[in-house]
Amino acid sequence: MKLSERLKLTEAADFQAEGRTASRTTSDLPMDPLAEVKHRAQEALYARLGTRLYDATTTRKQLNTFVREELERIVAAGGAPLSDDERHQLVAAISEDITGYGPVQSYLDDPTVTEVMVNGEDSIFIERDGLLELTDTRFSSQDHLRRVIERIVANVGRRIDESSPMVDARLPDGSRVNAIIPPLAVDGAVLTIRKFSRDPYQVDNLIEFGTLTPQVADLLQACVEGRLNILISGGTGTGKTTMLNVVSSFIPEQHRIVTIEDSVELQLHQRHVVRLESRPPNLEGKGAIEIRDLVRNALRMRPDRIVVGEVRGAESLDMLQAMNTGHEGSLSTVHANSPRDAVSRVETMVLMAGMDLPVRAIREQLSSAVHLIVHLDRLRDGSRRVTSISEVVGMEGDVVTLQAIFEFDHSPGFDDNGKVLGTIRPTGIRPQFSDHLNEMGIELPTGIFGTPELSLARPRGKK
């Protein structure tokens, strides 16, 4: 039996012995002394390495070499009855565990997994094809899980402890990480990793997935080139950041782009991109740099485009002011359940700025600043789709008026496998901004809005 198989059997037996509930059968699994050897070697290694595990000046190669050398000494000194092959396998397994991300590393390497959710040391879920699965892997202990979390946050210069028990961070490949520990997480540390593709999705990928149609892609490209301000809305996990990344790719190469994010996630390929990232407070509770501070600073950096990863607070006021003062073509995302909710949320967030502005003044500024709201939903089959594209028309009385240009057609229902058959279709309404696009020399495909009077055509992708 291979070492990896023996270790898995041992972990399952320990899992059962601790009286926890699992989705797999663990009865009658024999105890294996290798688990004790692995545990003792890991603990001894952590004791010897100390803070070197989280030292940013130590390269991955240096750390791997040091870990292997120390492990060889520890395993040899332990006197365990292991063959040379087993000793080398044990050293390799623990080394990967120490320098990698433990049990979740294999899921981070799996391109079919889009999200990893650790609900304590013995409950790891993954998302694949938009659906959740319970895995058969686990951390050896809460301490083991905490060490992995600390390694992740240390790599981006952040910290997590009892005084600051939750943190947003990112992996080297840009994947988004959220961690929360006791006392806020009652049942133990919780780790959530939303993976980003190593090769960022392009517009053709989203068309292939069914997220949008070629007609929608043509419209979004024309709106970006025409410097319309676009807000992308949707619930958690609907693909807002991916859509923002794709929409941002339509920005002309010669424009200076300033991106502002809580943790860097956007992957733009234009040459003239300046990336800004907010900063949490230090140990003394000072030195925090908020998104709002970065938006204000960006206005002094001569940007052609400002891209805010997500507006979630008082920075929405500064964003609207930027859109209204010569920074057309700005992009952002917002959490909302519908385009109408997106308008209400932005209005509420502006009120959070504490400027004591009249509600009507806020709505007037919003209606003149935002031109287009692109809304995404995650449907019942787990797919992420653009379900609505709405133009912000203006004000009628005290109400911000929206009109849907494209809406998702649910009437086809589902196939035999439960997959959604519907798609997004034009409503037949010609938006007011189409005249603005024509004046700028930006041509739209014939009948893109379902109206025969639009006879201008342009191949998608042509700048």
C-alpha positions in Angstrom: 0.0 0.0 0.0 1.3 3.5 -0.9 2.1 6.0 1.8 -0.5 8.4 0.6 -3.2 5.7 0.8 -2.1 4.7 4.3 -2.2 8.3 5.4 -5.7 8.8 4.0 -6.9 5.6 5.8 -5.4 6.9 9.0 -7.0 10.3 8.7 -10.4 8.6 8.1 -10.0 6.4 11.2 -9.0 9.5 13.3 -12.0 11.3 11.9 -14.3 8.5 13.1 -12.6 8.2 16.5 -13.2 11.8 17.2 -17.0 11.2 16.9 -17.5 13.6 14.0 -20.1 13.1 11.3 -18.8 12.5 7.8 -20.3 11.8 4.4 -18.0 8.8 3.9 -17.9 5.5 5.6 -15.0 5.1 8.1 -15.9 2.0 10.0 -13.4 -0.8 10.5 -10.5 1.3 9.2 -7.2 0.3 10.9 -5.0 2.7 12.8 -1.7 3.4 11.2 1.5 4.5 13.1 2.5 6.7 10.1 -0.1 9.4 11.2 1.7 9.8 14.5 5.0 10.1 12.7 3.6 12.7 10.4 2.1 14.7 13.2 5.3 14.6 15.3 7.4 15.6 12.3 5.0 18.5 11.5 4.9 19.9 15.0 8.7 19.6 15.4 9.2 21.4 12.0 6.8 24.2 13.0 8.7 24.6 16.2 12.1 24.8 14.4 11.0 27.1 11.6 9.1 29.6 13.7 8.5 32.9 11.9 10.6 31.8 8.9 7.4 30.2 7.5 5.9 33.7 7.1 9.1 35.6 6.2 8.4 37.5 3.0 12.1 37.7 2.2 12.5 33.9 2.1 11.8 32.6 -1.4 9.7 29.5 -2.0 12.7 27.6 -3.3 14.8 28.5 -0.1 11.9 27.5 2.1 11.4 24.2 0.3 15.1 23.3 0.6 15.1 24.2 4.3 11.9 22.3 5.0 13.2 19.1 3.3 16.6 19.3 5.2 14.9 19.7 8.5 12.3 17.0 7.8 15.0 14.5 6.8 16.7 15.1 10.2 13.4 14.9 12.2 12.2 11.7 10.5 15.6 10.0 10.8 15.8 11.0 14.5 12.3 9.7 15.1 13.4 6.1 14.6 10.2 5.1 12.8 10.4 1.8 10.9 10.2 3.4 7.5 11.8 2.3 4.3 13.8 4.8 2.3 11.0 5.2 -0.2 8.5 5.7 2.5 10.7 8.3 4.2 11.1 10.2 1.0 7.4 10.1 0.4 6.7 11.3 3.9 9.2 14.1 3.6 7.6 15.1 0.2 4.1 15.0 1.6 4.8 17.1 4.7 7.0 19.5 2.7 4.1 20.2 0.3 1.8 20.6 3.3 4.1 23.0 5.0 5.0 25.2 2.0 1.7 24.9 0.2 -1.8 25.2 1.4 -2.3 21.8 3.0 -5.4 19.8 2.1 -6.9 22.5 -0.2 -3.8 22.7 -2.4 -5.1 19.9 -4.7 -8.3 21.8 -5.3 -6.5 25.0 -6.0 -4.5 23.1 -8.7 -7.7 21.6 -10.2 -9.0 23.9 -13.0 -12.5 22.5 -12.7 -12.9 23.8 -9.2 -14.0 27.5 -9.0 -14.4 27.9 -5.2 -13.1 26.3 -2.0 -15.0 26.6 1.3 -13.4 25.4 4.5 -16.0 25.3 7.4 -13.6 24.1 10.1 -10.8 21.6 10.0 -13.0 18.6 9.0 -15.5 20.1 6.5 -14.2 21.2 3.1 -16.6 22.0 0.3 -15.8 22.9 -3.3 -17.8 24.4 -6.1 -17.6 22.7 -9.5 -19.8 23.6 -12.5 -21.7 26.0 -10.2 -22.7 23.3 -7.8 -21.4 22.5 -4.3 -19.7 19.2 -3.3 -18.5 17.9 0.1 -15.0 16.6 -0.2 -13.4 13.7 1.7 -10.3 15.7 2.7 -9.7 17.5 6.0 -7.1 19.4 8.0 -5.4 17.6 10.8 -6.5 20.2 13.4 -7.6 23.7 14.0 -4.0 24.7 14.4 -3.2 23.3 11.0 -6.0 25.3 9.4 -4.9 28.5 11.3 -1.3 28.0 10.0 -2.5 27.8 6.4 -4.6 31.0 6.9 -1.7 32.8 8.4 0.6 31.8 5.6 -1.9 33.2 3.0 -2.4 36.5 4.7 1.3 37.0 5.5 2.1 36.8 1.8 0.2 40.0 1.1 1.3 41.9 4.2 -1.9 41.4 6.2 -2.6 39.8 9.6 -5.2 37.8 11.3 -5.5 37.3 15.1 -7.9 37.7 17.9 -7.7 41.6 17.7 -8.3 41.5 13.9 -10.2 38.2 13.4 -11.3 38.6 9.8 -9.3 39.5 6.6 -9.6 39.7 2.9 -6.5 38.7 1.0 -5.4 37.1 -2.3 -3.2 34.3 -3.5 -0.3 34.9 -5.9 -2.5 33.9 -8.9 -5.1 36.6 -7.9 -7.6 34.3 -6.3 -9.7 36.0 -3.7 -9.4 34.8 -0.1 -11.6 35.6 3.0 -10.8 34.2 6.4 -12.6 34.6 9.7 -11.5 33.0 13.0 -12.8 32.8 16.6 -14.3 34.5 18.5 -16.3 35.7 15.4 -16.4 32.2 13.9 -18.0 30.2 16.7 -17.2 26.7 15.4 -13.6 27.4 14.4 -11.7 29.2 11.6 -13.5 29.5 8.2 -11.6 29.9 4.9 -13.2 30.8 1.6 -11.2 31.0 -1.6 -12.7 32.1 -4.9 -10.4 31.0 -7.6 -9.4 33.0 -10.6 -8.5 31.5 -13.9 -4.7 31.5 -14.6 -5.8 32.7 -18.1 -8.4 35.3 -17.6 -11.7 34.7 -19.4 -12.1 36.7 -22.6 -15.4 37.8 -24.1 -15.5 34.7 -26.4 -15.2 32.5 -23.3 -18.3 34.1 -21.8 -20.2 33.7 -25.1 -19.2 30.0 -25.1 -20.4 29.6 -21.5 -23.7 31.2 -22.4 -23.2 34.1 -19.9 -23.9 36.6 -22.7 -24.6 36.6 -26.5 -22.6 38.0 -29.4 -25.1 40.9 -29.6 -24.7 41.8 -25.9 -20.9 41.6 -26.4 -21.2 44.0 -29.4 -23.3 46.4 -27.3 -20.9 46.4 -24.3 -17.9 47.0 -26.6 -19.6 49.9 -28.3 -20.6 51.4 -24.9 -17.1 51.1 -23.5 -15.6 52.7 -26.6 -18.2 55.4 -26.5 -17.2 56.2 -22.9 -20.5 55.4 -21.2 -20.4 54.9 -17.5 -21.3 51.3 -16.7 -22.4 49.7 -13.4 -22.3 45.9 -13.2 -24.7 44.5 -10.6 -25.5 41.1 -9.2 -25.5 38.9 -6.1 -22.6 37.1 -4.5 -20.9 34.7 -6.8 -22.7 35.8 -10.0 -19.5 36.7 -11.9 -19.5 40.5 -11.5 -15.7 40.7 -11.3 -15.2 38.4 -14.3 -17.6 40.5 -16.3 -15.9 43.7 -15.1 -12.6 42.2 -16.3 -14.0 41.3 -19.7 -15.8 44.7 -20.1 -12.5 46.5 -19.1 -10.7 44.7 -21.9 -12.7 46.8 -24.4 -11.0 50.0 -23.2 -8.7 51.3 -26.0 -5.0 50.6 -25.6 -4.0 54.3 -25.6 -6.1 55.2 -22.5 -4.6 55.6 -19.0 -6.5 53.3 -16.7 -6.5 53.5 -12.9 -8.0 50.5 -11.1 -9.0 50.7 -7.4 -9.7 47.5 -5.4 -9.9 46.2 -1.8 -7.6 43.3 -2.9 -6.2 43.2 -6.5 -8.3 40.9 -8.7 -8.6 42.6 -12.1 -6.3 41.4 -14.8 -6.1 44.0 -17.5 -3.7 43.6 -20.4 -3.5 47.2 -21.6 -0.1 48.7 -21.3 -1.1 51.9 -19.4 -2.6 50.5 -16.2 -2.1 51.8 -12.7 -3.3 49.5 -9.9 -4.2 50.8 -6.5 -5.2 48.7 -3.5 -6.7 49.7 -0.1 -4.8 49.1 3.1 -6.1 47.9 6.5 -5.1 49.5 9.8 -1.8 48.4 11.4 -1.4 46.9 14.9 -2.1 50.3 16.5 -5.3 50.7 14.5 -3.7 53.4 12.3 -2.6 53.8 8.7 -5.8 52.5 7.0 -6.3 53.7 3.4 -9.9 53.3 2.3 -11.3 52.9 -1.2 -12.7 56.5 -0.9 -9.2 57.8 -0.3 -7.9 56.0 -3.4 -10.8 57.3 -5.6 -9.9 60.9 -4.6 -6.3 60.3 -5.3 -7.0 58.7 -8.7 -8.6 62.0 -9.8 -5.2 63.7 -9.5 -3.5 61.0 -11.6 -4.8 62.1 -15.0 -6.9 59.0 -15.6 -8.8 58.4 -18.8 -10.7 55.6 -17.1 -11.4 54.8 -13.5 -12.3 51.2 -12.7 -13.4 50.5 -9.1 -13.6 46.8 -8.3 -16.7 47.3 -6.1 -18.5 50.3 -4.5 -19.7 49.3 -1.1 -19.7 52.5 0.9 -19.1 56.3 1.0 -16.7 56.0 -2.1 -19.9 55.8 -4.2 -20.3 59.6 -3.8 -16.8 60.3 -5.1 -17.3 57.8 -7.9 -20.5 59.6 -9.1 -18.7 63.0 -8.9 -15.9 61.6 -11.0 -18.3 60.3 -13.6 -20.0 63.8 -13.7 -16.7 65.8 -13.9 -15.0 64.7 -17.0 -14.1 61.0 -16.2 -16.5 59.4 -18.6 -16.2 55.7 -19.3 -15.8 54.7 -15.7 -16.7 51.2 -14.6 -17.6 49.5 -11.3 -19.6 46.7 -9.7 -22.2 46.7 -6.9 -24.0 44.0 -5.0 -27.8 44.1 -5.9 -30.6 41.7 -6.7 -31.9 43.8 -9.7 -31.0 46.9 -11.7 -33.6 48.8 -9.6 -32.0 47.6 -6.4 -28.6 48.7 -7.8 -29.9 52.2 -8.0 -31.3 52.1 -4.5 -28.1 50.6 -3.1 -25.9 53.3 -4.7 -28.3 56.0 -3.3 -28.0 54.5 0.2 -24.2 54.3 0.0 -24.0 57.9 -1.0 -26.0 58.8 2.1 -23.3 56.9 4.1 -20.8 59.6 3.1 -22.3 61.8 5.7 -22.7 64.9 3.4 -26.4 65.4 4.4 -27.4 65.7 0.7 -31.1 65.9 -0.3 -32.3 62.6 -1.7 -33.4 64.2 -4.9 -29.9 65.8 -5.5 -28.4 62.3 -5.1 -30.8 60.8 -7.6 -30.2 63.5 -10.1 -26.5 63.1 -9.9 -26.9 59.3 -10.2 -29.2 59.5 -13.2 -26.8 61.8 -15.0 -23.6 59.8 -14.0 -24.6 56.2 -14.7 -25.6 55.3 -18.3 -25.9 51.5 -18.3 -26.6 48.8 -15.6 -25.6 45.2 -16.6 -27.2 42.7 -14.2 -26.1 39.1 -13.6 -27.7 36.2 -11.9 -26.8 32.7 -10.9 -29.5 30.5 -12.2 -30.9 27.3 -10.8 -28.6 25.0 -12.8 -25.6 26.9 -11.4 -24.8 28.9 -14.6 -24.1 32.6 -14.4 -25.9 34.7 -17.0 -26.4 38.3 -17.9 -30.2 38.6 -17.2 -30.8 42.3 -17.8 -29.2 45.3 -19.4 -30.9 48.6 -18.5 -30.4 52.2 -19.6 -30.6 54.9 -17.0 -32.9 57.3 -18.8 -33.2 60.2 -16.3 -35.7 61.4 -13.7 -39.5 61.4 -13.7 -40.5 63.4 -10.7 -38.4 62.0 -7.8 -37.8 58.6 -9.4 -34.7 57.5 -11.4 -36.1 56.0 -14.6 -34.7 52.8 -16.1 -35.6 51.0 -19.3 -34.6 47.5 -20.2 -32.8 47.1 -23.5 -32.1 43.3 -23.1 -33.9 40.9 -20.7 -33.5 37.2 -20.1 -36.2 35.0 -21.6 -37.1 32.2 -19.2 -39.9 30.7 -21.3 -37.9 27.8 -22.9 -37.6 26.3 -19.5 -35.1 23.4 -18.8 -33.8 20.4 -20.7 -33.8 16.8 -19.3 -30.6 17.5 -17.3 -32.0 20.6 -15.6 -30.0 23.0 -17.7 -31.5 26.4 -18.4 -32.5 26.7 -22.1 -33.4 30.4 -22.0 -31.2 33.3 -23.3 -31.0 37.1 -23.1 -33.0 38.9 -25.9 -33.5 42.5 -27.0 -36.7 44.1 -25.8 -37.1 46.1 -29.0 -36.4 49.5 -27.2 -33.8 51.7 -28.9 -31.7 53.3 -26.1 -31.2 57.0 -26.0 -27.4 56.6 -25.9 -27.4 55.1 -29.4 -27.5 58.6 -31.0 -24.4 59.5 -28.8 -22.6 56.4 -30.1 -23.4 57.3 -33.7 -22.1 60.8 -33.2 -18.8 59.4 -32.0 -18.6 57.2 -35.1 -19.2 54.0 -33.3 -21.4 51.7 -35.5 -23.7 49.0 -34.1 -24.7 45.8 -35.8 -27.9 45.8 -37.8 -31.0 45.2 -35.7 -29.1 44.7 -32.4 -32.0 46.1 -30.4 -34.6 44.2 -32.4 -35.4 47.4 -34.3 -35.0 47.2 -38.2 -34.2 50.9 -38.5 -30.7 50.4 -37.2 -28.9 49.3 -40.4 -25.3 50.1 -39.5 -23.0 47.1 -39.1 -19.6 46.4 -37.6 -17.8 43.1 -37.0 -17.4 42.3 -33.3 -13.9 42.9 -32.0 -13.0 45.6 -34.6 -11.8 48.8 -32.9 
